[in-house]
Amino acid sequence: MSAISLADSERELWPIVRERLRKPGRMMALMRGVVGDTEVAAVVAVEPRGAVEPLAILTTTQEIADEISLCGDPDLDRLAETSVQAAKIGEYDAEVLVGAGPDGRRRPLAILVNPWLEQHLLVFARTLWRRY
């Protein structure tokens, strides 16, 4: 598995998110992408023929994490396992994968891709390959 351009926090979070979002019959991948002006780690599922489906954005980028407001029950510590919770990101409704991070504390791990994110998520693999 390639780890080109990944931050340590993304490498630590990857196994947790990969297993929760796994799509049967597809390879799971973590790619760099851009949402607005912010570089992010995007979780994707890759079909055998190469089609890529974006699934989530990791919350490891501070600009992304700062925008998340979880809705509903604020007591995340009582949840035993990784779960999906409603959230607001700015003024937009979203679903967030919440669970224990590498440090063991419960927190938002990834924002599940919705139509708005899918439109604005630009995977820039060509730029990444030029750098290395």
C-alpha positions, 0 to 999 in steps of 0.5 A, a space after each residue: 500500500 502506498 503512503 506517498 504524501 500522507 501525514 502520520 495522523 492519516 496513516 494511523 487513522 487509515 486502518 480504522 476508517 478502511 474497515 468501517 467503509 469497506 466495499 466488497 469486491 473493491 480495493 480501498 484507497 486513500 488519496 490526496 484531494 482538494 476541497 475548496 483551498 484545503 488539501 485533504 485525505 479522501 477515502 475511495 473504493 476502486 472497482 477492478 476496472 479502475 472506476 473510483 468512488 469517493 467515500 469520505 474525507 478524513 478529519 485530520 486536516 484542522 480546517 476540516 475538523 474545525 468546521 464540524 458540529 455534531 448534532 444530537 447526543 453530545 455524549 460521544 464517550 458512551 458509544 461503544 463502537 464506530 458509528 455514523 452521526 448527523 453533523 453540520 459542516 458550516 451550513 450544510 448537513 452531513 454524516 460523520 463517522 465517529 469513533 475512537 481515534 489512534 489515541 483512543 479518544 472518541 471523535 469525528 474520524 471522517 465526513 461521509 461524501 455527500 453530493 456537495 462534497 462529491 462535486 467539490 472534491 478534486 483528486 489531484 493525483 497527477 499533481 502529486 505524481 509530479 512532486 515525487 
